[in-house]
Amino acid sequence: TLMAQRHTAPTIRASAARRRVAVSRTSTVATSERVVPIARPELKGHKADRATGAVLIVHGGAARGSLRMRWTMSPVLRMAFFAPDLILATGGDASVVRLKNRSLGWTGDGQAPLADARWALDVIRDAHPGVPIVLVGHSLGGRVVLHLADEPDVVAVAALGPWIETDDPVVGHPGERFLLVHSRKDRITDPRQTQRYAAELTARGAHVDLRLVRDLHAMLLRPGRWHRAVARFAAAAIRDANSADRPN
């Protein structure tokens, strides 16, 4: 089900003696010394019976690192507090799910976190074909959702304290909605990059709500402000997308 979904990943059985590698369909790495589970992305959250929309929440991480992510780690946990406001704002009619990435880091070209998020989008689209999807991401997750703004059915993107580099692609289409929120005093990610990105999106015809606030990168001083802003943004985007699809 969508509420508790795990990626079905192939596994590698490695013989330490012969250094031979083969692929199987189990979920462990077997060596001569021990059996080690392979990390895989997971989803959990609220699944609406007849969803009018969906929200995918993507947590933060680090520039580098292969540390396996767990649901109890702070970058993952802090995003759980967005879910209740999102469910309330959408009247429970939208599925609201959180993604747990396989590993901590972006590392290189970011293929791992981007692949994890694309897998999650596939799961959502399979469960709710054609419904409008809103992406919400913090820090590294903000970078991920900005990269995926042109995915099918995505109508809006909320990037919170996003990690943006100068050479990141500006992805978005005319009329698409973006909420970009950044602390003016953020020392982890750069609010100036978010301002630049907002200007480029606006030049492309996107609808951009840029908010520079007084808080910490971890959104801890006034967390409710972040939660409510995202909830109102997502609910409005889903409502308007559905209204636009109705015949006059």
Disulfide bonds with the S-S distance in Angstrom:
none
